[in-house]
């Protein structure tokens, strides 16, 4: 069995990259992001063909949103960045892992672990 590439999405960072009033309903914004990722799970990214295994990391007021077919959701127990780093570090080093975030420090941390990084505009927001 071939493992699909893993796409880990920093929900807070991606949602926060589009000033559309997300701050009034953080959980709703994370759910809209989650719903848009279904297409990414099926079709992939512009430079990474699908299917992809998609993991959405949520934190704060978005904690507790439910997974849907095609998109797993994990509520960070503390820092969302730390949960993303842990998810990257937990993976088989042979598996292709891509993290979606604009956070510079998080980008550095996951690249040091062997992950690739894409910006928030690489997924539907």
N, C-alpha and C positions, 0 to 999 in steps of 0.2 A: 504494500500500500504506500502510495506517495503522499507525503504530507504537503498540504498547501502552504504557501507562505503565510506567515502570521502578520496581520496588520493590527497594531495597537494604537488606539486613538485616545489622545489626551482631551477628554470631553470639555473640561473647564477652559482650556486654552483655545480649542477650536471654536467653541460657542462664543467665547469672549472676543474672538477676532473679527466678528461681524456686529457692528453697533445697530442691532435691530430691536432693542428693548428687552433682550434676554434677561436682564437683571430683575425684571418684574416677575418672571416666572422661570427660575433656573431649572427646575425639574422638567417643565414643559419644553424648554429649549433643548435640554439633553435628550428628551424623547424624540423631538423632531430630528435631531442629529442621528440618533439611533435608527430611526425609520429610514432616513436617507442612505444609511450605510448598507442597507439590504442590497441595493443595486451594486455597490462596490464589492460586496461579498461575492456576488454572482459574476460580475463583469471585470472586476479588477480596477486598477488605476491606469492612467494614461500610459505609464511605462512599465506596468506590472500586470500581465494578463491574469484574469480570474480563472477559477474561483480562488478566493482568499478566505482564510480563517480570520474573522474580525472579532477583536476584543475591545470594548469601549470601557475605559476606566473613568468612573464618576466619583465625585467627592462633594462634601458640603451638602447644600440643599437638594442636590440631584441624587444623593444616595437613596437607594431603594428602588430606582426605576427597574423595571423587569426586562429580562432578555426577550428577544423575539427570534423566530426562525431566521438563521443566518447571521445574527449578531449576539454574541455573548456580552454580558454586562457584569462588571465587577465593581463593587463599592469599596473604595479605598478606606481601610480602617483609620488611617491617619492622613499623611500627605499623599496626594494623587501622584506626584512625581516619584515618591519612593515606591509606590505600588507598581508604577510603570517600570522602574528600574528592576524591581524584584521579578516582574513578569518576563522581562528580557533575560535576566540572569538565570531564570529557571529553565529556559528553553534549551534544547539540544543545540550545541554550537554549530552544528551542520545545517540547522533550519534557517531559512531566510526570514528575518524579522525586520519589519518596517514600522517605525514609530511616527505618528503624525502629531507634530507640535511645532510651535514657534519659540518655545522657551529655550533660550541659549544654554543655560546650565543643564537642563534636562537633555538637550541635544548632545552636549559633550559627554554626559554620563552614559547615555545609551550607545553612542558611537564607540566609546571606550570598551563596551561589552560586545561589539561586533554588529550592532544593529545599523540599519540604514535609517535615514530621516527624510520625511517629506513635510512641507508646510501645510497649514490649514486649508489653503485653497485647492489642495489636491483631492479633497473630499467634498461632497455636497454639504453646504452649511445652511 
